[in-house]
């Protein structure tokens, strides 16, 4: 059947993982491994449960086990023992290479001392890696250096230009720091100076995490002026994030801004707001989205999420990502589950006569990598 032909095509198409982090750089304990399988909770897994008893855990046993020369659905203890026998370097190399990713677009802003950087990702996978720069990291480094409040705006703009030389994009984790239910218009330099004074020169000791909404939105608009694509975390995240305040529809006023409309804005993850993100991708020429991160965590239900993401938005506005961080299982699974999901979904539509096989292949190419290559300028 034509759908079967499509499945073979999907299995071999190279992917651009347009939002990803590094894999663990050193050996880890099983508890560290299992904590990394829980997106919401950073605490140790209680002794009466295991994260391997989850959609993600079952997907690891089904899809990652064969990459490590184990049968599908092997018990979790056997899987972990095999992982230890092979060692972190071999496990990482096998899983990264099996993902079929040609380009990793790497956010280096979270846990850089714990995971592989872009060069190490290239060495482990044999494929290219590119850099995404976090806006909040630039601000926090400036604050740690003791920047004067009066110099903050100019120093941030200059550091942004310096720090993004060679980068493909910038990213903001505004969602974690204050959410989207704020005024996100461009602040004046006076407002920035006042906010920087409260943060950098306050009486509470050295500045910590940037959470001031004025400085966060200043960073966003400085990035707009820089002209690189802007990635924005939306939707699913750990419990530091107020999920009700990161619905991408709350970004409407920001997206309507004429200056913002000059740069691509990429909504990351989006689940459970992926239908809202799809609407925004349809409504604004400069908005794109993905359903990365969620696919790993919903496991076998990933086909439903991919099908829902394909309902409304133009296919030229969707990108593939894994948003994997830590266990290389997540880098591989993101690819394996996306391939399975889009192959099943489009294959069914082709077999039902609703889609032509050639069109299905074109859409696979768009989402797998062509859209990302166009948006980020990847050769």
C-alpha positions in Angstrom: 0.0 0.0 0.0 1.2 3.6 -0.6 1.2 4.2 3.2 3.8 1.5 3.6 6.0 3.2 0.9 5.7 6.4 2.9 6.9 4.7 6.1 10.1 3.6 4.4 10.7 7.1 3.2 10.1 8.6 6.6 12.5 6.2 8.2 15.4 7.5 6.1 14.7 11.2 5.8 17.4 13.3 7.6 16.2 15.5 10.4 17.1 19.0 11.6 16.6 19.0 15.4 15.9 22.7 15.6 15.8 22.8 19.4 17.9 20.4 21.5 20.3 20.4 24.3 23.4 18.2 24.9 23.5 14.6 26.1 25.0 13.8 29.5 28.7 14.1 29.4 29.6 11.6 32.2 28.4 8.4 33.8 25.2 8.9 35.9 23.3 7.0 38.5 20.0 5.4 37.8 18.3 8.0 40.0 19.8 10.8 38.0 18.7 9.1 34.8 15.1 8.7 36.1 14.9 12.2 37.4 15.8 13.4 33.8 12.8 11.4 32.5 10.4 13.5 34.6 9.9 16.9 33.0 7.9 18.3 35.9 9.7 17.3 39.1 13.4 17.8 39.8 13.3 15.8 43.0 14.6 12.2 43.5 12.2 9.5 42.4 10.5 7.9 45.4 11.7 4.4 46.2 8.2 3.0 45.7 8.0 4.0 42.0 10.1 4.2 38.8 9.9 6.6 35.9 10.4 3.6 33.7 6.7 2.9 34.5 5.5 5.8 32.3 4.8 6.4 28.6 8.4 7.6 28.2 9.8 4.7 30.1 7.9 2.2 28.1 9.0 4.0 24.9 12.6 3.7 26.0 12.2 -0.1 26.5 10.5 -0.5 23.2 12.6 1.7 20.9 16.0 2.3 22.6 16.6 -1.2 23.7 17.2 -2.6 20.2 19.8 0.1 19.6 21.7 -1.3 22.6 21.4 -4.9 21.3 18.5 -5.8 23.5 15.0 -7.1 22.6 12.1 -4.7 22.6 10.3 -4.4 25.9 13.2 -5.7 28.0 12.7 -5.2 31.7 14.0 -1.9 33.1 16.6 -3.5 35.3 18.1 -5.4 32.3 18.1 -2.3 30.2 19.9 -0.3 32.9 22.5 -3.1 33.3 23.2 -3.2 29.6 23.6 0.6 29.6 26.2 0.3 32.3 28.0 -2.5 30.5 28.3 -0.3 27.3 29.3 2.9 29.1 28.2 6.4 28.5 30.3 7.1 25.4 29.1 4.1 23.5 25.5 4.5 24.6 25.5 8.2 23.6 27.2 7.6 20.2 24.8 4.7 19.3 21.7 6.6 20.2 22.7 10.0 18.7 23.8 8.3 15.4 20.6 6.2 15.2 18.4 9.3 15.4 19.2 10.2 11.8 19.8 13.9 12.6 21.9 15.9 10.1 22.0 19.1 12.2 21.6 19.7 15.9 20.5 23.3 16.8 21.8 23.4 20.4 20.6 25.6 23.3 23.6 25.7 25.6 21.9 27.7 28.3 20.9 25.0 30.7 23.3 22.7 32.6 26.3 23.4 30.4 28.7 21.8 32.8 26.6 18.6 32.8 25.9 17.9 29.2 27.9 17.9 25.9 28.4 21.2 24.1 27.9 21.6 20.4 31.4 20.4 19.4 31.1 17.3 21.6 27.6 16.6 20.2 29.2 16.7 16.7 32.0 14.3 17.8 29.5 11.9 19.4 27.0 11.9 16.5 29.1 12.6 13.5 26.8 15.4 12.5 26.8 19.2 12.6 25.8 21.2 15.6 24.9 24.8 15.8 24.5 27.3 18.7 21.4 29.0 20.1 22.1 31.7 22.7 19.9 32.4 25.7 19.0 36.0 26.3 18.7 35.5 30.1 22.2 34.0 30.3 23.6 37.1 28.7 21.8 39.3 31.2 22.9 37.2 34.2 26.5 37.2 33.2 26.4 41.0 32.9 24.9 41.3 36.3 27.5 39.0 37.8 30.2 41.3 36.4 28.6 44.2 38.3 27.4 46.2 35.3 26.2 49.7 36.3 22.5 50.2 35.9 23.1 53.3 33.7 25.2 51.1 31.3 22.9 48.0 31.3 21.0 48.7 28.1 24.0 49.5 26.0 26.1 46.8 27.5 23.4 44.2 26.9 23.0 45.2 23.3 26.7 45.0 22.7 27.1 41.7 24.4 24.2 40.3 22.4 26.0 41.2 19.2 29.2 39.7 20.4 27.7 36.6 22.0 25.6 35.7 18.9 28.4 35.9 16.4 28.0 32.6 14.5 24.8 31.6 16.4 21.7 30.6 14.4 19.2 32.0 16.9 18.5 33.3 20.3 16.1 31.9 22.9 14.1 33.3 25.8 12.8 31.4 28.8 10.5 34.3 29.7 7.9 31.6 30.3 9.8 30.3 33.3 10.8 33.7 34.6 7.5 35.6 34.6 5.1 34.1 32.1 3.4 35.8 29.2 0.6 37.6 31.1 2.6 40.9 31.2 3.0 43.9 29.0 5.6 42.7 26.5 6.0 46.0 24.6 9.4 47.6 24.1 10.4 49.4 27.4 12.2 52.8 27.4 15.9 53.0 28.3 14.9 54.9 31.5 12.6 52.0 32.5 15.4 49.6 31.8 17.8 51.6 33.9 15.4 51.7 36.8 14.8 47.9 36.6 18.5 47.2 36.3 19.2 49.3 39.3 16.7 47.3 41.4 18.2 44.0 40.2 21.9 44.7 40.0 22.4 47.4 42.6 19.8 46.2 45.1 20.4 45.5 48.8 19.7 41.8 48.7 23.3 40.8 47.7 24.5 39.6 44.3 21.8 39.4 41.6 20.4 36.0 40.9 18.0 34.7 38.3 16.6 37.4 36.1 12.8 37.6 36.8 12.1 41.3 36.2 9.5 41.6 33.5 10.9 44.9 32.2 14.4 43.5 31.7 13.0 40.3 30.2 11.0 42.2 27.6 13.9 44.5 27.0 16.0 41.4 26.1 13.3 40.3 23.7 13.2 43.6 21.8 17.0 43.8 21.8 16.9 40.4 20.1 14.3 41.7 17.6 16.8 44.5 16.7 19.6 41.9 16.4 17.5 40.2 13.7 18.1 36.6 14.5 15.2 34.1 14.8 13.8 34.1 18.3 12.9 30.8 20.1 10.3 31.1 22.9 9.5 28.3 25.3 5.8 27.8 25.6 3.6 25.1 27.2 5.0 22.1 29.0 7.8 22.5 31.5 8.9 21.8 35.0 6.9 23.0 38.0 8.8 26.3 38.2 6.6 27.3 35.3 3.0 28.4 35.8 1.4 26.4 32.9 -1.7 28.6 32.8 0.4 31.7 32.1 2.4 30.3 29.2 -0.4 29.7 26.7 1.0 31.2 23.5 -2.2 33.1 22.8 -1.0 35.4 25.6 1.7 36.5 23.1 -0.8 38.0 20.7 0.1 41.7 21.3 3.8 40.9 21.1 3.4 39.1 17.8 1.3 42.0 16.4 4.2 44.4 17.0 5.5 45.7 13.6 9.2 45.3 14.6 8.6 41.8 15.9 7.0 40.9 12.6 10.4 41.3 10.9 12.0 38.2 12.6 11.0 34.6 12.8 9.4 33.7 16.1 9.6 30.0 16.9 7.2 28.7 19.6 8.8 25.7 21.2 7.1 22.6 22.6 3.6 24.2 22.9 1.8 21.1 24.3 -0.9 21.2 25.6 -1.4 24.4 23.7 -0.3 23.0 20.3 -3.6 23.8 18.7 -3.3 27.4 19.9 0.2 27.6 18.5 -1.0 26.2 15.2 -3.5 29.0 15.0 -0.8 31.6 15.6 1.4 30.0 12.9 -1.5 30.3 10.5 -2.3 33.9 11.6 1.2 35.4 11.5 3.7 34.9 8.6 6.6 35.2 11.0 5.4 32.5 13.6 6.5 28.9 13.5 6.0 26.1 16.0 6.9 22.5 17.0 5.6 19.8 19.4 9.0 18.8 20.6 9.5 17.5 24.2 5.9 16.4 24.4 6.4 13.5 21.9 8.8 11.7 24.2 6.7 12.1 27.3 3.4 11.0 25.7 5.1 8.0 24.1 2.7 5.8 22.1 0.2 8.8 22.1 2.7 10.8 20.1 0.8 10.0 16.9 -2.3 11.8 18.2 -0.3 14.9 19.1 1.4 15.0 15.6 -2.0 14.6 13.9 -3.4 17.5 16.0 -0.5 19.7 15.1 -1.2 19.1 11.4 -4.8 20.2 11.6 -4.6 23.9 11.1 -1.2 25.4 10.5 0.4 25.5 7.1 2.9 22.8 6.8 5.7 25.2 5.9 5.3 26.6 9.5 6.1 23.4 11.5 9.5 22.2 12.5 10.9 19.0 14.1 12.5 19.1 17.5 13.2 16.7 20.3 14.1 19.2 23.1 16.2 16.4 24.5 18.4 17.2 27.5 20.6 14.7 29.4 19.8 11.0 28.6 20.7 10.4 24.9 17.6 8.2 24.8 15.6 11.4 24.5 17.6 12.5 21.5 16.9 9.2 19.8 13.3 8.8 20.9 12.3 12.3 19.7 13.3 11.2 16.2 11.9 7.7 16.4 8.6 8.7 17.8 8.2 11.6 15.4 9.0 9.3 12.4 6.5 6.7 13.7 3.8 9.4 14.3 4.0 11.2 11.1 4.4 8.0 9.1 1.3 6.5 10.7 -0.7 9.7 10.4 0.1 10.6 6.8 0.2 7.0 5.7 -3.4 6.5 6.9 -4.4 9.6 5.0 -2.7 8.4 1.8 -4.3 4.9 2.1 -7.7 6.5 2.6 -7.3 8.5 -0.5 -7.4 11.9 1.2 -3.7 12.7 0.4 -1.5 11.9 -2.5 1.7 10.0 -1.7 3.9 12.7 -3.4 2.3 15.4 -1.2 2.8 13.4 1.9 6.5 13.1 1.1 6.8 16.8 0.5 5.2 17.5 3.9 7.6 15.1 5.6 10.5 16.9 4.0 9.2 20.3 5.1 8.7 19.4 8.8 11.8 17.1 9.0 14.3 19.7 8.0 13.5 21.9 5.0 11.6 24.5 7.1 14.3 24.7 9.6 17.0 25.1 7.0 15.1 28.0 5.5 14.3 29.7 8.8 17.8 29.4 10.2 19.8 29.7 7.0 21.3 26.2 7.3 23.1 25.2 4.1 
